[in-house]
Structure formats: structure tokens, C-alpha cells
């Protein structure tokens, strides 16, 4: 057993890849006051604002690091579908992003609610919506990645929904709080170690 040093200014996480090889059995859609709104032409500023709201507590930064042209190319690709989760007032409080660019597969690229709604049962409703959208004709595998920086219940939630862990990876990256992509005060559960 060996400990692997992580350079100051960087963050390390263990990434778990989970997959589903069969469409889940149909179940009644859980009740929810939320609704799903497709974003076929998401605007970078609006998309990034929601991405920050749902992802900053978990140090999500990948979409924040993209320039506008790359982000637009990604989120407006016809094989990528973006859906905002709206509350009763029509305010965006969650995100589902599905990537069908690889034939026969769908990646559940992003799946999140604002932190204050976590643990209130909305995730089951969101996952039912995501699965209905993910399992399109020809899809034989739906998969996702979660990591040790995500919400502590994320891995257990995905497994309870029928996903099976198939791979584990280690990832290191420059701390986005130090690069300026995220505020220094987010993700208090991850120590900020400066160089």
C-alpha cells in the first residue's frame, strides 16, 4: 500500500465509472413539484451560471474552463441534450445533461440539483426523467462518472437506481479555487492547499 503525494495547489479524487446495460423496468414516475425544461440552444452565460450553482460545492469546473466557442459546440451538439430542472416559479435549480455522441451509448454527463434541495427525494424524479431520455433507440449502455468530491450520497444513489460500478480511476487537477474558476470559499469539505 502506498500513499501518493498530491502537489500543493492540486486536488485529487477517486472517480468511479458506473453503467447500466439494460433499460430499467418501467415504474411510476415519482411525484415532484419540479419540471424539466429542454435547453436546445443554451446560452453560455446562463448555462455556466446554473453549472456553478449546482456544481461549485463539488468543485465542478470543466464547463467553466471552456471558451465560449468550445462550450457552444459541446452543449449545442445535436447529440447532446441539456435540460434545466425548474421549480414552481420557473427558476433553474438543477441540470441534466445527456451525451449520445457515441453510437450505442449515452453518458449521463451532468446530473445535479442546487445543494439546498439534496436529500429531499427530487433525485428519484430526476433520474426517472433522465432514464426516459437516455434510453433512446439503439442505446445499449448508459453510463456516468462520480467521484469522492461529489455529494456523499451520490455513489449510493446511483447504485440504488440500478447502475453498477465497473471501473475506478484516480484524477488530479489544479484546484479551480486557485485558478479563479470558482470562488475560494466553495467546497469547504475539500481543504484548500496553496503552493
C-alpha positions in Angstrom: 0.0 0.0 0.0 1.4 3.4 -0.9 0.3 6.9 -0.4 0.6 9.1 -3.5 1.6 12.7 -2.9 -0.6 15.4 -4.4 1.1 18.6 -5.3 0.2 21.8 -3.4 -2.4 23.7 -5.5 -3.9 20.5 -6.8 -6.9 18.3 -5.8 -7.1 14.5 -6.1 -10.2 12.4 -6.3 -11.2 8.8 -6.9 -13.6 8.6 -9.9 -16.0 5.6 -10.1 -17.4 4.7 -13.5 -20.9 3.2 -13.3 -23.0 1.7 -16.1 -26.4 0.3 -16.9 -26.6 -2.3 -19.7 -30.3 -2.8 -19.7 -33.1 -0.3 -19.7 -34.7 -0.3 -16.3 -38.2 -1.7 -15.9 -40.9 0.9 -16.2 -42.0 2.3 -12.9 -44.5 5.0 -11.9 -42.9 8.5 -12.2 -42.2 9.8 -8.6 -44.3 12.8 -7.8 -42.4 16.1 -7.8 -43.3 19.8 -7.9 -40.3 20.3 -10.3 -40.4 20.2 -14.1 -37.9 19.6 -16.8 -37.2 22.2 -19.5 -35.1 21.3 -22.6 -32.4 23.8 -23.4 -31.7 23.1 -27.1 -29.9 26.5 -27.6 -28.4 27.1 -24.1 -26.6 30.4 -23.8 -23.1 30.1 -22.4 -23.7 32.7 -19.6 -26.9 31.1 -18.4 -25.6 27.6 -18.7 -22.4 28.5 -16.7 -24.5 30.2 -14.1 -26.6 27.1 -13.5 -23.5 24.8 -13.7 -21.8 26.9 -11.0 -24.9 26.9 -8.8 -25.2 23.1 -8.9 -21.6 22.1 -9.3 -19.4 24.6 -7.3 -19.9 22.8 -4.0 -18.4 19.7 -5.6 -15.6 21.6 -7.5 -17.2 21.1 -10.9 -15.2 23.3 -13.3 -14.9 21.6 -16.7 -17.5 23.7 -18.4 -16.2 26.9 -16.7 -12.8 26.3 -18.2 -14.1 26.1 -21.8 -14.1 29.2 -24.0 -17.5 30.2 -25.4 -16.9 28.6 -28.8 -16.0 25.2 -27.4 -18.8 25.3 -24.9 -21.4 26.2 -27.5 -20.0 23.4 -29.8 -20.4 20.9 -27.0 -23.8 21.9 -25.5 -25.5 22.6 -28.8 -24.3 19.4 -30.5 -27.5 17.7 -31.8 -26.4 14.5 -29.9 -26.1 16.3 -26.6 -29.3 17.2 -24.7 -29.4 19.8 -21.9 -32.3 20.0 -19.6 -32.8 22.5 -16.8 -34.8 21.4 -13.7 -37.2 24.2 -12.8 -39.0 24.9 -9.5 -42.6 26.1 -9.3 -41.6 29.7 -10.0 -39.7 28.7 -13.2 -36.2 29.2 -11.6 -33.5 26.8 -12.8 -32.4 24.7 -9.8 -31.0 21.6 -11.5 -29.3 20.2 -14.5 -29.4 17.0 -16.6 -27.0 16.7 -19.5 -27.0 13.6 -21.7 -24.4 12.8 -24.4 -25.4 10.4 -27.2 -22.4 11.2 -29.4 -21.0 7.7 -29.2 -23.2 5.2 -31.1 -25.0 2.7 -28.7 -24.1 4.7 -25.6 -25.5 7.6 -23.6 -23.3 9.4 -21.0 -25.2 11.0 -18.1 -22.6 13.8 -18.2 -24.1 16.0 -15.5 -26.9 15.4 -13.0 -27.4 17.8 -10.1 -29.6 19.9 -8.0 -28.8 23.0 -6.0 -27.4 21.8 -2.7 -30.3 23.0 -0.6 -32.6 20.5 -2.4 -30.4 17.5 -2.0 -31.8 14.6 0.1 -35.5 15.7 -0.4 -36.4 12.9 -2.8 -36.2 15.0 -6.0 -33.3 12.9 -7.3 -35.5 9.9 -8.0 -37.8 12.0 -10.1 -34.9 13.5 -12.0 -33.4 10.1 -12.6 -36.7 8.7 -13.9 -36.7 11.7 -16.3 -33.0 11.1 -17.3 -33.6 7.4 -17.9 -36.6 8.1 -20.2 -34.4 10.5 -22.2 -31.2 8.4 -22.1 -32.6 5.1 -23.4 -33.3 6.1 -26.9 -33.4 3.7 -29.8 -30.1 1.8 -30.2 -28.7 2.6 -26.8 -27.2 -0.4 -25.2 -25.3 1.3 -22.4 -25.9 4.3 -20.2 -23.0 5.3 -18.0 -21.7 8.0 -15.7 -18.8 9.0 -13.5 -19.0 10.2 -9.9 -16.1 10.9 -7.6 -15.2 11.3 -4.0 -15.7 15.1 -4.3 -19.4 14.7 -5.2 -22.2 14.7 -2.7 -21.5 11.9 -0.1 -24.8 10.1 -1.2 -24.1 10.3 -4.9 -22.5 6.8 -5.3 -25.1 5.1 -3.2 -27.9 6.9 -5.1 -26.6 5.8 -8.5 -26.3 2.2 -7.3 -29.8 2.2 -5.9 -31.0 3.4 -9.3 -29.6 0.3 -10.9 -26.1 1.5 -12.0 -23.2 -0.9 -11.4 -19.7 0.2 -10.7 -17.3 -1.1 -13.4 -14.1 0.9 -13.1 -12.2 3.2 -10.7 -9.7 5.9 -11.6 -7.6 8.5 -9.8 -7.7 12.1 -11.1 -5.7 15.1 -10.1 -6.2 18.6 -11.3 -5.3 22.2 -10.4 -7.7 23.4 -7.7 -10.3 25.6 -9.5 -10.5 27.8 -6.5 -6.9 28.8 -7.0 -7.1 29.1 -10.8 -10.0 31.6 -10.4 -12.7 29.4 -12.0 -14.5 29.0 -8.6 -14.7 31.2 -5.5 -12.2 30.3 -2.8 -15.0 29.7 -0.3 -16.8 26.8 -2.1 -16.4 23.1 -1.3 -15.4 23.6 2.3 -15.1 19.8 2.7 -12.0 19.9 0.4 -9.0 21.5 2.0 -7.5 24.3 0.1 -3.7 23.7 0.0 -1.8 26.5 -1.7 1.7 26.1 -3.2 
